[in-house]
Amino acid sequence: MHFPFCCLGYSGIGWLTDAAQGLICPAYNASKAGVLQLARNLASEWGPHGIRVNTISPGYIVTAMVEALFEKFPERKRDWPTQNMLGKLSEPREYRGAAVFLLSDASSFMTGADLRIDGGHCAW
């Protein structure tokens, strides 16, 4: 069966686990959890119409916003990489393959799922 459309969401779920480590931001964390549940709900609702809905939950991504944060809080640049099994922060390019997979027919039997790509951060 060919699926005519796929909806891909983004949830920084890796950030949720850091709330207890000094990043107290309940509204942000709740919004990310909400994205995951919304995706599950939409997958249930839209699946019968051939629409797949999946999410990617990344770990820390080095972006311009994060670089600016590192200038303000240099200890985070040092500490954050130690909080995952790979000992590094990710770059946006490291999510391309996952996005292509979710948007392709290779994931045609996948919906309501989340791909956690966080360097092993949540596995600890």
C-alpha positions in Angstrom: 0.0 0.0 0.0 1.4 3.4 -0.9 0.9 6.2 1.6 0.2 9.5 -0.1 1.3 11.7 2.7 3.5 11.6 5.8 3.5 14.1 8.6 6.7 14.5 10.5 6.8 16.2 13.9 9.8 17.4 15.9 10.0 17.1 19.7 13.0 17.9 21.7 12.3 15.2 24.1 16.0 14.9 25.0 15.7 18.3 26.6 12.9 17.0 28.9 15.2 14.8 30.8 17.5 17.7 31.7 14.9 19.6 33.7 16.2 18.2 36.9 19.7 19.3 36.0 19.2 23.0 36.3 17.0 23.7 33.3 13.7 24.4 34.9 11.2 25.2 32.2 8.0 23.3 32.7 6.0 25.0 29.9 8.7 24.1 27.4 8.9 20.6 28.6 5.2 20.1 28.7 4.9 21.4 25.1 7.5 18.8 23.9 5.5 16.0 25.6 2.4 17.4 24.0 3.9 17.1 20.6 4.5 13.4 21.2 1.0 12.8 22.3 -0.5 14.9 19.5 1.5 12.8 17.0 0.1 9.6 18.5 -3.4 11.0 18.4 -3.1 12.3 14.8 -1.6 8.9 13.7 -4.7 7.2 15.2 -7.1 9.7 13.5 -5.4 10.0 10.2 -4.1 6.5 9.7 -7.3 5.2 8.1 -6.8 8.0 5.5 -3.3 6.8 4.6 -1.5 9.5 6.5 1.4 8.5 8.7 2.5 10.7 11.6 5.8 10.2 13.4 8.2 12.4 15.4 11.9 12.8 15.9 13.2 13.5 19.4 16.7 14.8 19.2 19.3 15.4 21.9 21.1 18.7 22.2 21.7 20.2 18.7 24.3 22.9 18.2 22.4 25.7 16.5 22.9 29.5 16.5 20.5 29.7 19.5 22.6 27.1 21.4 25.8 28.8 20.5 24.4 32.1 21.9 23.4 30.2 25.1 27.0 28.9 25.4 28.3 32.4 25.3 26.0 33.3 28.2 26.6 30.0 30.1 30.0 28.5 29.0 29.7 25.7 31.5 26.9 24.2 29.4 29.2 23.8 26.4 31.5 21.8 28.7 28.8 19.9 30.6 26.2 19.0 28.0 28.4 16.6 25.9 29.1 14.6 29.0 25.4 13.9 29.4 25.1 11.3 26.6 26.9 8.1 25.8 28.6 9.5 22.8 30.1 12.4 24.7 29.2 15.0 22.0 26.5 17.4 20.9 24.7 16.8 17.6 24.6 18.9 14.5 21.4 19.5 12.4 22.9 17.4 9.5 22.8 14.3 11.8 19.0 14.2 11.5 18.7 14.2 7.8 18.8 10.4 7.4 16.0 9.9 9.9 13.8 12.5 8.3 14.3 11.0 4.9 13.5 7.6 6.3 10.3 8.8 7.9 9.2 10.6 4.8 10.0 7.6 2.5 8.2 4.4 1.7 10.9 2.6 3.8 8.7 3.6 6.8 5.4 2.8 5.2 4.3 0.6 8.1 5.3 3.1 10.7 3.0 5.6 12.4 2.5 7.0 15.8 6.2 6.4 16.6 9.0 8.5 17.9 12.6 8.2 16.8 14.8 9.2 19.7 18.2 10.4 18.4 20.0 11.7 21.4 23.4 10.0 21.6 22.1 7.6 24.3 21.1 10.5 26.6 17.8 8.9 27.6 19.2 5.4 27.9 21.1 6.3 31.1 
